[in-house]
């Protein structure tokens, strides 16, 4: 009888001790989860350098969706490039979402977005001609918008001050040539005559822009909170 009572006491004590250990382990897990949640930086504001944005601003916000894995973003930049006899004013915007593989708003992620590259082109000293067969050297301007669907892979560090690296490609239709219109002048019978005409020019070379899309490659940094 004494042995039965002793065995029953030992079993009950073991069960109570096991329950206490399980409760303590659960509390430790909840504390760790709480610390990780508090360390999550949901807003990231910074700059990016590369192609096609050259240099621009970037903002990202980590949402609670899919366990803190979905982060909408918006990028903007404005810059000029000047190939031979062409002045190119560019502005680039992109918005979309990054999907993080982890749930802490950092590490490796895949991104998908819509990009828009707006170009203001100024051609100088080009040959223009009108419908009457008159031609001469002149200046022409045109605006051309390029839309792309961007897919990229990136990695972002954690902490208050972060770094980011992205590589990808923007799929879109890039024109090989464009029709331009402008004013020109020519000499006839000792007089300078002006007119308005057109010409077909090759689309200017822009870093990262090809005939089938836009190469994406940038490095960024900023502050997260």
PyMOL commands that place a pseudoatom at each C-alpha (Angstrom):
pseudoatom trace, name=CA, resn=UNK, resi=1, chain=A, elem=C, hetatm=0, pos=[0.000, 0.000, 0.000]
pseudoatom trace, name=CA, resn=UNK, resi=2, chain=A, elem=C, hetatm=0, pos=[2.823, 2.347, 0.891]
pseudoatom trace, name=CA, resn=UNK, resi=3, chain=A, elem=C, hetatm=0, pos=[4.526, 1.600, -2.429]
pseudoatom trace, name=CA, resn=UNK, resi=4, chain=A, elem=C, hetatm=0, pos=[1.293, 2.367, -4.317]
pseudoatom trace, name=CA, resn=UNK, resi=5, chain=A, elem=C, hetatm=0, pos=[0.878, 5.690, -2.508]
pseudoatom trace, name=CA, resn=UNK, resi=6, chain=A, elem=C, hetatm=0, pos=[4.528, 6.560, -3.168]
pseudoatom trace, name=CA, resn=UNK, resi=7, chain=A, elem=C, hetatm=0, pos=[4.206, 5.737, -6.866]
pseudoatom trace, name=CA, resn=UNK, resi=8, chain=A, elem=C, hetatm=0, pos=[1.017, 7.771, -7.142]
pseudoatom trace, name=CA, resn=UNK, resi=9, chain=A, elem=C, hetatm=0, pos=[2.717, 10.740, -5.437]
pseudoatom trace, name=CA, resn=UNK, resi=10, chain=A, elem=C, hetatm=0, pos=[5.729, 10.539, -7.788]
pseudoatom trace, name=CA, resn=UNK, resi=11, chain=A, elem=C, hetatm=0, pos=[3.506, 10.376, -10.898]
pseudoatom trace, name=CA, resn=UNK, resi=12, chain=A, elem=C, hetatm=0, pos=[1.379, 13.332, -9.789]
pseudoatom trace, name=CA, resn=UNK, resi=13, chain=A, elem=C, hetatm=0, pos=[4.473, 15.377, -8.933]
pseudoatom trace, name=CA, resn=UNK, resi=14, chain=A, elem=C, hetatm=0, pos=[5.995, 14.598, -12.340]
pseudoatom trace, name=CA, resn=UNK, resi=15, chain=A, elem=C, hetatm=0, pos=[2.819, 15.640, -14.164]
pseudoatom trace, name=CA, resn=UNK, resi=16, chain=A, elem=C, hetatm=0, pos=[2.596, 18.910, -12.226]
pseudoatom trace, name=CA, resn=UNK, resi=17, chain=A, elem=C, hetatm=0, pos=[6.285, 19.664, -12.894]
pseudoatom trace, name=CA, resn=UNK, resi=18, chain=A, elem=C, hetatm=0, pos=[5.857, 18.906, -16.601]
pseudoatom trace, name=CA, resn=UNK, resi=19, chain=A, elem=C, hetatm=0, pos=[2.893, 21.269, -16.810]
pseudoatom trace, name=CA, resn=UNK, resi=20, chain=A, elem=C, hetatm=0, pos=[4.930, 24.004, -15.136]
pseudoatom trace, name=CA, resn=UNK, resi=21, chain=A, elem=C, hetatm=0, pos=[7.793, 23.487, -17.601]
pseudoatom trace, name=CA, resn=UNK, resi=22, chain=A, elem=C, hetatm=0, pos=[5.367, 23.624, -20.529]
pseudoatom trace, name=CA, resn=UNK, resi=23, chain=A, elem=C, hetatm=0, pos=[3.809, 26.843, -19.220]
pseudoatom trace, name=CA, resn=UNK, resi=24, chain=A, elem=C, hetatm=0, pos=[7.238, 28.446, -18.714]
pseudoatom trace, name=CA, resn=UNK, resi=25, chain=A, elem=C, hetatm=0, pos=[8.296, 27.433, -22.238]
pseudoatom trace, name=CA, resn=UNK, resi=26, chain=A, elem=C, hetatm=0, pos=[5.097, 28.943, -23.700]
pseudoatom trace, name=CA, resn=UNK, resi=27, chain=A, elem=C, hetatm=0, pos=[5.710, 32.165, -21.764]
pseudoatom trace, name=CA, resn=UNK, resi=28, chain=A, elem=C, hetatm=0, pos=[9.281, 32.299, -23.096]
pseudoatom trace, name=CA, resn=UNK, resi=29, chain=A, elem=C, hetatm=0, pos=[7.992, 31.861, -26.669]
pseudoatom trace, name=CA, resn=UNK, resi=30, chain=A, elem=C, hetatm=0, pos=[5.454, 34.657, -26.166]
pseudoatom trace, name=CA, resn=UNK, resi=31, chain=A, elem=C, hetatm=0, pos=[8.184, 36.951, -24.803]
pseudoatom trace, name=CA, resn=UNK, resi=32, chain=A, elem=C, hetatm=0, pos=[10.442, 36.215, -27.801]
pseudoatom trace, name=CA, resn=UNK, resi=33, chain=A, elem=C, hetatm=0, pos=[7.558, 36.809, -30.241]
pseudoatom trace, name=CA, resn=UNK, resi=34, chain=A, elem=C, hetatm=0, pos=[6.754, 40.079, -28.493]
pseudoatom trace, name=CA, resn=UNK, resi=35, chain=A, elem=C, hetatm=0, pos=[10.380, 41.240, -28.693]
pseudoatom trace, name=CA, resn=UNK, resi=36, chain=A, elem=C, hetatm=0, pos=[10.551, 40.343, -32.390]
pseudoatom trace, name=CA, resn=UNK, resi=37, chain=A, elem=C, hetatm=0, pos=[7.314, 42.203, -33.071]
pseudoatom trace, name=CA, resn=UNK, resi=38, chain=A, elem=C, hetatm=0, pos=[8.588, 45.270, -31.214]
pseudoatom trace, name=CA, resn=UNK, resi=39, chain=A, elem=C, hetatm=0, pos=[11.858, 45.171, -33.196]
pseudoatom trace, name=CA, resn=UNK, resi=40, chain=A, elem=C, hetatm=0, pos=[10.002, 45.074, -36.538]
pseudoatom trace, name=CA, resn=UNK, resi=41, chain=A, elem=C, hetatm=0, pos=[10.520, 48.325, -38.458]
pseudoatom trace, name=CA, resn=UNK, resi=42, chain=A, elem=C, hetatm=0, pos=[7.393, 48.913, -40.561]
pseudoatom trace, name=CA, resn=UNK, resi=43, chain=A, elem=C, hetatm=0, pos=[8.315, 52.140, -42.402]
pseudoatom trace, name=CA, resn=UNK, resi=44, chain=A, elem=C, hetatm=0, pos=[11.496, 52.534, -44.468]
pseudoatom trace, name=CA, resn=UNK, resi=45, chain=A, elem=C, hetatm=0, pos=[12.410, 55.823, -46.151]
pseudoatom trace, name=CA, resn=UNK, resi=46, chain=A, elem=C, hetatm=0, pos=[15.591, 56.205, -48.167]
pseudoatom trace, name=CA, resn=UNK, resi=47, chain=A, elem=C, hetatm=0, pos=[17.289, 56.687, -51.518]
pseudoatom trace, name=CA, resn=UNK, resi=48, chain=A, elem=C, hetatm=0, pos=[18.198, 54.378, -54.391]
pseudoatom trace, name=CA, resn=UNK, resi=49, chain=A, elem=C, hetatm=0, pos=[21.051, 54.610, -56.902]
pseudoatom trace, name=CA, resn=UNK, resi=50, chain=A, elem=C, hetatm=0, pos=[21.249, 52.605, -60.111]
pseudoatom trace, name=CA, resn=UNK, resi=51, chain=A, elem=C, hetatm=0, pos=[19.158, 51.939, -63.215]
pseudoatom trace, name=CA, resn=UNK, resi=52, chain=A, elem=C, hetatm=0, pos=[16.722, 53.033, -64.389]
pseudoatom trace, name=CA, resn=UNK, resi=53, chain=A, elem=C, hetatm=0, pos=[16.192, 55.526, -61.554]
pseudoatom trace, name=CA, resn=UNK, resi=54, chain=A, elem=C, hetatm=0, pos=[19.827, 56.838, -61.436]
pseudoatom trace, name=CA, resn=UNK, resi=55, chain=A, elem=C, hetatm=0, pos=[19.139, 58.497, -58.057]
pseudoatom trace, name=CA, resn=UNK, resi=56, chain=A, elem=C, hetatm=0, pos=[15.776, 58.879, -56.370]
pseudoatom trace, name=CA, resn=UNK, resi=57, chain=A, elem=C, hetatm=0, pos=[13.585, 58.606, -53.283]
pseudoatom trace, name=CA, resn=UNK, resi=58, chain=A, elem=C, hetatm=0, pos=[12.016, 55.396, -52.008]
pseudoatom trace, name=CA, resn=UNK, resi=59, chain=A, elem=C, hetatm=0, pos=[9.408, 54.576, -49.356]
pseudoatom trace, name=CA, resn=UNK, resi=60, chain=A, elem=C, hetatm=0, pos=[8.194, 51.186, -48.151]
pseudoatom trace, name=CA, resn=UNK, resi=61, chain=A, elem=C, hetatm=0, pos=[5.665, 50.108, -45.531]
pseudoatom trace, name=CA, resn=UNK, resi=62, chain=A, elem=C, hetatm=0, pos=[5.476, 46.594, -44.050]
pseudoatom trace, name=CA, resn=UNK, resi=63, chain=A, elem=C, hetatm=0, pos=[1.850, 45.538, -43.471]
pseudoatom trace, name=CA, resn=UNK, resi=64, chain=A, elem=C, hetatm=0, pos=[0.541, 42.756, -41.167]
pseudoatom trace, name=CA, resn=UNK, resi=65, chain=A, elem=C, hetatm=0, pos=[-0.612, 40.789, -44.237]
pseudoatom trace, name=CA, resn=UNK, resi=66, chain=A, elem=C, hetatm=0, pos=[0.697, 37.198, -44.483]
pseudoatom trace, name=CA, resn=UNK, resi=67, chain=A, elem=C, hetatm=0, pos=[2.435, 37.555, -41.139]
pseudoatom trace, name=CA, resn=UNK, resi=68, chain=A, elem=C, hetatm=0, pos=[4.315, 40.836, -41.817]
pseudoatom trace, name=CA, resn=UNK, resi=69, chain=A, elem=C, hetatm=0, pos=[5.482, 39.716, -45.259]
pseudoatom trace, name=CA, resn=UNK, resi=70, chain=A, elem=C, hetatm=0, pos=[3.719, 42.130, -47.658]
pseudoatom trace, name=CA, resn=UNK, resi=71, chain=A, elem=C, hetatm=0, pos=[5.307, 45.586, -48.066]
pseudoatom trace, name=CA, resn=UNK, resi=72, chain=A, elem=C, hetatm=0, pos=[3.934, 48.123, -50.599]
pseudoatom trace, name=CA, resn=UNK, resi=73, chain=A, elem=C, hetatm=0, pos=[6.525, 50.547, -51.984]
pseudoatom trace, name=CA, resn=UNK, resi=74, chain=A, elem=C, hetatm=0, pos=[6.815, 53.693, -54.103]
pseudoatom trace, name=CA, resn=UNK, resi=75, chain=A, elem=C, hetatm=0, pos=[9.914, 55.035, -55.900]
pseudoatom trace, name=CA, resn=UNK, resi=76, chain=A, elem=C, hetatm=0, pos=[10.425, 58.373, -57.643]
pseudoatom trace, name=CA, resn=UNK, resi=77, chain=A, elem=C, hetatm=0, pos=[13.339, 60.027, -59.410]
pseudoatom trace, name=CA, resn=UNK, resi=78, chain=A, elem=C, hetatm=0, pos=[13.949, 62.794, -61.936]
pseudoatom trace, name=CA, resn=UNK, resi=79, chain=A, elem=C, hetatm=0, pos=[17.158, 63.281, -63.911]
pseudoatom trace, name=CA, resn=UNK, resi=80, chain=A, elem=C, hetatm=0, pos=[18.632, 64.351, -67.260]
pseudoatom trace, name=CA, resn=UNK, resi=81, chain=A, elem=C, hetatm=0, pos=[20.941, 62.591, -69.699]
pseudoatom trace, name=CA, resn=UNK, resi=82, chain=A, elem=C, hetatm=0, pos=[22.473, 64.197, -72.767]
pseudoatom trace, name=CA, resn=UNK, resi=83, chain=A, elem=C, hetatm=0, pos=[23.577, 61.912, -75.618]
pseudoatom trace, name=CA, resn=UNK, resi=84, chain=A, elem=C, hetatm=0, pos=[24.975, 63.544, -78.780]
pseudoatom trace, name=CA, resn=UNK, resi=85, chain=A, elem=C, hetatm=0, pos=[22.579, 66.141, -80.213]
pseudoatom trace, name=CA, resn=UNK, resi=86, chain=A, elem=C, hetatm=0, pos=[19.764, 64.986, -77.907]
pseudoatom trace, name=CA, resn=UNK, resi=87, chain=A, elem=C, hetatm=0, pos=[18.682, 66.396, -74.562]
pseudoatom trace, name=CA, resn=UNK, resi=88, chain=A, elem=C, hetatm=0, pos=[16.750, 63.853, -72.504]
pseudoatom trace, name=CA, resn=UNK, resi=89, chain=A, elem=C, hetatm=0, pos=[14.724, 64.846, -69.451]
pseudoatom trace, name=CA, resn=UNK, resi=90, chain=A, elem=C, hetatm=0, pos=[13.555, 61.772, -67.530]
pseudoatom trace, name=CA, resn=UNK, resi=91, chain=A, elem=C, hetatm=0, pos=[11.292, 61.039, -64.598]
pseudoatom trace, name=CA, resn=UNK, resi=92, chain=A, elem=C, hetatm=0, pos=[10.787, 57.537, -63.232]
pseudoatom trace, name=CA, resn=UNK, resi=93, chain=A, elem=C, hetatm=0, pos=[8.066, 56.252, -60.917]
pseudoatom trace, name=CA, resn=UNK, resi=94, chain=A, elem=C, hetatm=0, pos=[7.365, 52.740, -59.701]
pseudoatom trace, name=CA, resn=UNK, resi=95, chain=A, elem=C, hetatm=0, pos=[4.843, 51.328, -57.265]
pseudoatom trace, name=CA, resn=UNK, resi=96, chain=A, elem=C, hetatm=0, pos=[4.124, 47.762, -56.219]
pseudoatom trace, name=CA, resn=UNK, resi=97, chain=A, elem=C, hetatm=0, pos=[4.751, 45.360, -53.365]
pseudoatom trace, name=CA, resn=UNK, resi=98, chain=A, elem=C, hetatm=0, pos=[7.679, 43.426, -51.941]
pseudoatom trace, name=CA, resn=UNK, resi=99, chain=A, elem=C, hetatm=0, pos=[6.965, 39.956, -50.543]
pseudoatom trace, name=CA, resn=UNK, resi=100, chain=A, elem=C, hetatm=0, pos=[9.466, 39.054, -47.809]
pseudoatom trace, name=CA, resn=UNK, resi=101, chain=A, elem=C, hetatm=0, pos=[10.407, 35.421, -47.292]
pseudoatom trace, name=CA, resn=UNK, resi=102, chain=A, elem=C, hetatm=0, pos=[10.675, 36.057, -43.531]
pseudoatom trace, name=CA, resn=UNK, resi=103, chain=A, elem=C, hetatm=0, pos=[8.263, 37.847, -41.177]
pseudoatom trace, name=CA, resn=UNK, resi=104, chain=A, elem=C, hetatm=0, pos=[10.518, 40.580, -39.788]
pseudoatom trace, name=CA, resn=UNK, resi=105, chain=A, elem=C, hetatm=0, pos=[10.450, 43.084, -42.672]
pseudoatom trace, name=CA, resn=UNK, resi=106, chain=A, elem=C, hetatm=0, pos=[14.044, 42.322, -43.654]
pseudoatom trace, name=CA, resn=UNK, resi=107, chain=A, elem=C, hetatm=0, pos=[16.079, 39.729, -45.513]
pseudoatom trace, name=CA, resn=UNK, resi=108, chain=A, elem=C, hetatm=0, pos=[15.401, 38.322, -48.977]
pseudoatom trace, name=CA, resn=UNK, resi=109, chain=A, elem=C, hetatm=0, pos=[12.259, 39.375, -50.843]
pseudoatom trace, name=CA, resn=UNK, resi=110, chain=A, elem=C, hetatm=0, pos=[10.638, 39.203, -54.276]
pseudoatom trace, name=CA, resn=UNK, resi=111, chain=A, elem=C, hetatm=0, pos=[9.082, 42.336, -55.735]
pseudoatom trace, name=CA, resn=UNK, resi=112, chain=A, elem=C, hetatm=0, pos=[6.541, 43.070, -58.438]
pseudoatom trace, name=CA, resn=UNK, resi=113, chain=A, elem=C, hetatm=0, pos=[5.560, 46.542, -59.594]
pseudoatom trace, name=CA, resn=UNK, resi=114, chain=A, elem=C, hetatm=0, pos=[4.513, 48.851, -62.390]
pseudoatom trace, name=CA, resn=UNK, resi=115, chain=A, elem=C, hetatm=0, pos=[7.136, 51.269, -63.685]
pseudoatom trace, name=CA, resn=UNK, resi=116, chain=A, elem=C, hetatm=0, pos=[6.669, 54.421, -65.736]
pseudoatom trace, name=CA, resn=UNK, resi=117, chain=A, elem=C, hetatm=0, pos=[9.590, 56.132, -67.475]
pseudoatom trace, name=CA, resn=UNK, resi=118, chain=A, elem=C, hetatm=0, pos=[8.547, 59.532, -68.868]
pseudoatom trace, name=CA, resn=UNK, resi=119, chain=A, elem=C, hetatm=0, pos=[10.932, 61.102, -71.381]
pseudoatom trace, name=CA, resn=UNK, resi=120, chain=A, elem=C, hetatm=0, pos=[11.056, 64.660, -72.730]
pseudoatom trace, name=CA, resn=UNK, resi=121, chain=A, elem=C, hetatm=0, pos=[13.335, 64.572, -75.778]
pseudoatom trace, name=CA, resn=UNK, resi=122, chain=A, elem=C, hetatm=0, pos=[14.876, 67.598, -77.467]
pseudoatom trace, name=CA, resn=UNK, resi=123, chain=A, elem=C, hetatm=0, pos=[16.672, 66.943, -80.774]
pseudoatom trace, name=CA, resn=UNK, resi=124, chain=A, elem=C, hetatm=0, pos=[19.028, 69.672, -81.976]
pseudoatom trace, name=CA, resn=UNK, resi=125, chain=A, elem=C, hetatm=0, pos=[20.615, 70.137, -85.407]
pseudoatom trace, name=CA, resn=UNK, resi=126, chain=A, elem=C, hetatm=0, pos=[18.566, 67.426, -87.088]
pseudoatom trace, name=CA, resn=UNK, resi=127, chain=A, elem=C, hetatm=0, pos=[17.259, 67.363, -90.642]
pseudoatom trace, name=CA, resn=UNK, resi=128, chain=A, elem=C, hetatm=0, pos=[13.535, 68.097, -90.954]
pseudoatom trace, name=CA, resn=UNK, resi=129, chain=A, elem=C, hetatm=0, pos=[11.389, 68.235, -94.063]
pseudoatom trace, name=CA, resn=UNK, resi=130, chain=A, elem=C, hetatm=0, pos=[7.843, 69.320, -94.902]
pseudoatom trace, name=CA, resn=UNK, resi=131, chain=A, elem=C, hetatm=0, pos=[5.263, 67.969, -97.340]
pseudoatom trace, name=CA, resn=UNK, resi=132, chain=A, elem=C, hetatm=0, pos=[6.480, 70.315, -100.103]
pseudoatom trace, name=CA, resn=UNK, resi=133, chain=A, elem=C, hetatm=0, pos=[9.935, 68.787, -100.206]
pseudoatom trace, name=CA, resn=UNK, resi=134, chain=A, elem=C, hetatm=0, pos=[11.614, 71.641, -98.335]
pseudoatom trace, name=CA, resn=UNK, resi=135, chain=A, elem=C, hetatm=0, pos=[14.139, 70.614, -95.720]
pseudoatom trace, name=CA, resn=UNK, resi=136, chain=A, elem=C, hetatm=0, pos=[16.667, 72.094, -93.384]
pseudoatom trace, name=CA, resn=UNK, resi=137, chain=A, elem=C, hetatm=0, pos=[18.388, 71.832, -90.033]
pseudoatom trace, name=CA, resn=UNK, resi=138, chain=A, elem=C, hetatm=0, pos=[16.250, 72.478, -86.999]
pseudoatom trace, name=CA, resn=UNK, resi=139, chain=A, elem=C, hetatm=0, pos=[15.134, 71.580, -83.518]
pseudoatom trace, name=CA, resn=UNK, resi=140, chain=A, elem=C, hetatm=0, pos=[12.376, 69.119, -82.544]
pseudoatom trace, name=CA, resn=UNK, resi=141, chain=A, elem=C, hetatm=0, pos=[10.806, 68.050, -79.258]
pseudoatom trace, name=CA, resn=UNK, resi=142, chain=A, elem=C, hetatm=0, pos=[8.686, 65.055, -78.258]
pseudoatom trace, name=CA, resn=UNK, resi=143, chain=A, elem=C, hetatm=0, pos=[7.447, 63.351, -75.088]
pseudoatom trace, name=CA, resn=UNK, resi=144, chain=A, elem=C, hetatm=0, pos=[7.497, 59.556, -74.872]
pseudoatom trace, name=CA, resn=UNK, resi=145, chain=A, elem=C, hetatm=0, pos=[6.148, 57.462, -71.989]
pseudoatom trace, name=CA, resn=UNK, resi=146, chain=A, elem=C, hetatm=0, pos=[7.373, 53.908, -71.366]
pseudoatom trace, name=CA, resn=UNK, resi=147, chain=A, elem=C, hetatm=0, pos=[5.387, 51.548, -69.130]
pseudoatom trace, name=CA, resn=UNK, resi=148, chain=A, elem=C, hetatm=0, pos=[6.855, 48.318, -67.735]
pseudoatom trace, name=CA, resn=UNK, resi=149, chain=A, elem=C, hetatm=0, pos=[5.879, 45.433, -65.499]
pseudoatom trace, name=CA, resn=UNK, resi=150, chain=A, elem=C, hetatm=0, pos=[8.788, 44.947, -63.109]
pseudoatom trace, name=CA, resn=UNK, resi=151, chain=A, elem=C, hetatm=0, pos=[9.888, 41.710, -61.461]
pseudoatom trace, name=CA, resn=UNK, resi=152, chain=A, elem=C, hetatm=0, pos=[12.860, 41.753, -59.120]
pseudoatom trace, name=CA, resn=UNK, resi=153, chain=A, elem=C, hetatm=0, pos=[14.675, 40.005, -56.296]
pseudoatom trace, name=CA, resn=UNK, resi=154, chain=A, elem=C, hetatm=0, pos=[16.178, 41.947, -53.414]
pseudoatom trace, name=CA, resn=UNK, resi=155, chain=A, elem=C, hetatm=0, pos=[17.693, 41.818, -49.959]
pseudoatom trace, name=CA, resn=UNK, resi=156, chain=A, elem=C, hetatm=0, pos=[17.373, 44.350, -47.144]
pseudoatom trace, name=CA, resn=UNK, resi=157, chain=A, elem=C, hetatm=0, pos=[19.204, 44.576, -43.835]
pseudoatom trace, name=CA, resn=UNK, resi=158, chain=A, elem=C, hetatm=0, pos=[17.428, 45.179, -40.534]
pseudoatom trace, name=CA, resn=UNK, resi=159, chain=A, elem=C, hetatm=0, pos=[17.908, 47.812, -37.870]
pseudoatom trace, name=CA, resn=UNK, resi=160, chain=A, elem=C, hetatm=0, pos=[17.293, 51.528, -37.741]
pseudoatom trace, name=CA, resn=UNK, resi=161, chain=A, elem=C, hetatm=0, pos=[19.715, 52.218, -40.599]
pseudoatom trace, name=CA, resn=UNK, resi=162, chain=A, elem=C, hetatm=0, pos=[19.240, 49.789, -43.477]
pseudoatom trace, name=CA, resn=UNK, resi=163, chain=A, elem=C, hetatm=0, pos=[20.850, 48.881, -46.792]
pseudoatom trace, name=CA, resn=UNK, resi=164, chain=A, elem=C, hetatm=0, pos=[19.093, 47.369, -49.805]
pseudoatom trace, name=CA, resn=UNK, resi=165, chain=A, elem=C, hetatm=0, pos=[20.167, 45.663, -53.046]
pseudoatom trace, name=CA, resn=UNK, resi=166, chain=A, elem=C, hetatm=0, pos=[17.797, 44.855, -55.952]
pseudoatom trace, name=CA, resn=UNK, resi=167, chain=A, elem=C, hetatm=0, pos=[18.145, 43.126, -59.319]
pseudoatom trace, name=CA, resn=UNK, resi=168, chain=A, elem=C, hetatm=0, pos=[15.402, 42.538, -61.858]
pseudoatom trace, name=CA, resn=UNK, resi=169, chain=A, elem=C, hetatm=0, pos=[13.857, 43.373, -65.200]
pseudoatom trace, name=CA, resn=UNK, resi=170, chain=A, elem=C, hetatm=0, pos=[10.990, 45.534, -66.430]
pseudoatom trace, name=CA, resn=UNK, resi=171, chain=A, elem=C, hetatm=0, pos=[9.040, 44.003, -69.314]
pseudoatom trace, name=CA, resn=UNK, resi=172, chain=A, elem=C, hetatm=0, pos=[7.674, 46.533, -71.797]
pseudoatom trace, name=CA, resn=UNK, resi=173, chain=A, elem=C, hetatm=0, pos=[7.614, 47.768, -75.391]
pseudoatom trace, name=CA, resn=UNK, resi=174, chain=A, elem=C, hetatm=0, pos=[10.460, 50.184, -76.077]
pseudoatom trace, name=CA, resn=UNK, resi=175, chain=A, elem=C, hetatm=0, pos=[10.325, 51.989, -79.465]
pseudoatom trace, name=CA, resn=UNK, resi=176, chain=A, elem=C, hetatm=0, pos=[13.350, 51.697, -81.722]
pseudoatom trace, name=CA, resn=UNK, resi=177, chain=A, elem=C, hetatm=0, pos=[12.439, 54.863, -83.636]
pseudoatom trace, name=CA, resn=UNK, resi=178, chain=A, elem=C, hetatm=0, pos=[10.182, 57.852, -83.008]
pseudoatom trace, name=CA, resn=UNK, resi=179, chain=A, elem=C, hetatm=0, pos=[8.613, 60.457, -85.282]
pseudoatom trace, name=CA, resn=UNK, resi=180, chain=A, elem=C, hetatm=0, pos=[9.533, 64.016, -84.311]
pseudoatom trace, name=CA, resn=UNK, resi=181, chain=A, elem=C, hetatm=0, pos=[8.225, 67.384, -85.436]
pseudoatom trace, name=CA, resn=UNK, resi=182, chain=A, elem=C, hetatm=0, pos=[9.899, 70.760, -85.171]
pseudoatom trace, name=CA, resn=UNK, resi=183, chain=A, elem=C, hetatm=0, pos=[10.926, 73.992, -86.868]
pseudoatom trace, name=CA, resn=UNK, resi=184, chain=A, elem=C, hetatm=0, pos=[13.729, 74.257, -89.397]
pseudoatom trace, name=CA, resn=UNK, resi=185, chain=A, elem=C, hetatm=0, pos=[15.272, 76.895, -91.628]
pseudoatom trace, name=CA, resn=UNK, resi=186, chain=A, elem=C, hetatm=0, pos=[16.994, 76.923, -95.023]
pseudoatom trace, name=CA, resn=UNK, resi=187, chain=A, elem=C, hetatm=0, pos=[18.457, 79.426, -97.473]
pseudoatom trace, name=CA, resn=UNK, resi=188, chain=A, elem=C, hetatm=0, pos=[16.757, 80.143, -100.797]
pseudoatom trace, name=CA, resn=UNK, resi=189, chain=A, elem=C, hetatm=0, pos=[17.629, 82.969, -103.219]
pseudoatom trace, name=CA, resn=UNK, resi=190, chain=A, elem=C, hetatm=0, pos=[19.754, 84.593, -100.548]
pseudoatom trace, name=CA, resn=UNK, resi=191, chain=A, elem=C, hetatm=0, pos=[16.972, 84.560, -97.974]
pseudoatom trace, name=CA, resn=UNK, resi=192, chain=A, elem=C, hetatm=0, pos=[16.480, 82.505, -94.818]
pseudoatom trace, name=CA, resn=UNK, resi=193, chain=A, elem=C, hetatm=0, pos=[13.172, 80.679, -94.889]
pseudoatom trace, name=CA, resn=UNK, resi=194, chain=A, elem=C, hetatm=0, pos=[11.667, 78.896, -91.908]
pseudoatom trace, name=CA, resn=UNK, resi=195, chain=A, elem=C, hetatm=0, pos=[9.224, 76.029, -91.906]
pseudoatom trace, name=CA, resn=UNK, resi=196, chain=A, elem=C, hetatm=0, pos=[7.812, 73.167, -89.903]
pseudoatom trace, name=CA, resn=UNK, resi=197, chain=A, elem=C, hetatm=0, pos=[8.673, 69.559, -90.681]
pseudoatom trace, name=CA, resn=UNK, resi=198, chain=A, elem=C, hetatm=0, pos=[9.094, 66.014, -89.444]
pseudoatom trace, name=CA, resn=UNK, resi=199, chain=A, elem=C, hetatm=0, pos=[11.676, 63.264, -89.363]
pseudoatom trace, name=CA, resn=UNK, resi=200, chain=A, elem=C, hetatm=0, pos=[12.131, 59.750, -87.972]
pseudoatom trace, name=CA, resn=UNK, resi=201, chain=A, elem=C, hetatm=0, pos=[14.882, 59.434, -85.388]
pseudoatom trace, name=CA, resn=UNK, resi=202, chain=A, elem=C, hetatm=0, pos=[16.327, 56.545, -83.448]
pseudoatom trace, name=CA, resn=UNK, resi=203, chain=A, elem=C, hetatm=0, pos=[15.212, 56.378, -79.837]
pseudoatom trace, name=CA, resn=UNK, resi=204, chain=A, elem=C, hetatm=0, pos=[18.121, 57.781, -77.787]
pseudoatom trace, name=CA, resn=UNK, resi=205, chain=A, elem=C, hetatm=0, pos=[20.333, 55.555, -75.679]
pseudoatom trace, name=CA, resn=UNK, resi=206, chain=A, elem=C, hetatm=0, pos=[19.226, 55.576, -72.033]
pseudoatom trace, name=CA, resn=UNK, resi=207, chain=A, elem=C, hetatm=0, pos=[21.160, 53.582, -69.400]
pseudoatom trace, name=CA, resn=UNK, resi=208, chain=A, elem=C, hetatm=0, pos=[19.467, 50.239, -68.767]
pseudoatom trace, name=CA, resn=UNK, resi=209, chain=A, elem=C, hetatm=0, pos=[16.777, 50.682, -71.458]
pseudoatom trace, name=CA, resn=UNK, resi=210, chain=A, elem=C, hetatm=0, pos=[16.681, 48.136, -74.290]
pseudoatom trace, name=CA, resn=UNK, resi=211, chain=A, elem=C, hetatm=0, pos=[14.242, 47.280, -77.066]
pseudoatom trace, name=CA, resn=UNK, resi=212, chain=A, elem=C, hetatm=0, pos=[12.357, 44.682, -74.990]
pseudoatom trace, name=CA, resn=UNK, resi=213, chain=A, elem=C, hetatm=0, pos=[12.415, 46.250, -71.544]
pseudoatom trace, name=CA, resn=UNK, resi=214, chain=A, elem=C, hetatm=0, pos=[14.324, 47.945, -68.772]
pseudoatom trace, name=CA, resn=UNK, resi=215, chain=A, elem=C, hetatm=0, pos=[17.152, 46.482, -66.704]
pseudoatom trace, name=CA, resn=UNK, resi=216, chain=A, elem=C, hetatm=0, pos=[16.701, 47.025, -62.980]
pseudoatom trace, name=CA, resn=UNK, resi=217, chain=A, elem=C, hetatm=0, pos=[19.719, 47.155, -60.703]
pseudoatom trace, name=CA, resn=UNK, resi=218, chain=A, elem=C, hetatm=0, pos=[20.049, 49.449, -57.721]
pseudoatom trace, name=CA, resn=UNK, resi=219, chain=A, elem=C, hetatm=0, pos=[21.585, 49.950, -54.310]
pseudoatom trace, name=CA, resn=UNK, resi=220, chain=A, elem=C, hetatm=0, pos=[19.797, 51.860, -51.587]
pseudoatom trace, name=CA, resn=UNK, resi=221, chain=A, elem=C, hetatm=0, pos=[19.961, 52.897, -47.963]
pseudoatom trace, name=CA, resn=UNK, resi=222, chain=A, elem=C, hetatm=0, pos=[17.883, 54.844, -45.504]
pseudoatom trace, name=CA, resn=UNK, resi=223, chain=A, elem=C, hetatm=0, pos=[16.161, 54.940, -42.115]
pseudoatom trace, name=CA, resn=UNK, resi=224, chain=A, elem=C, hetatm=0, pos=[13.534, 52.491, -40.831]
pseudoatom trace, name=CA, resn=UNK, resi=225, chain=A, elem=C, hetatm=0, pos=[11.184, 52.947, -37.897]
for i in range(1, 225): cmd.bond("trace and resi %d" % i, "trace and resi %d" % (i + 1))
show_as sticks, trace
zoom trace
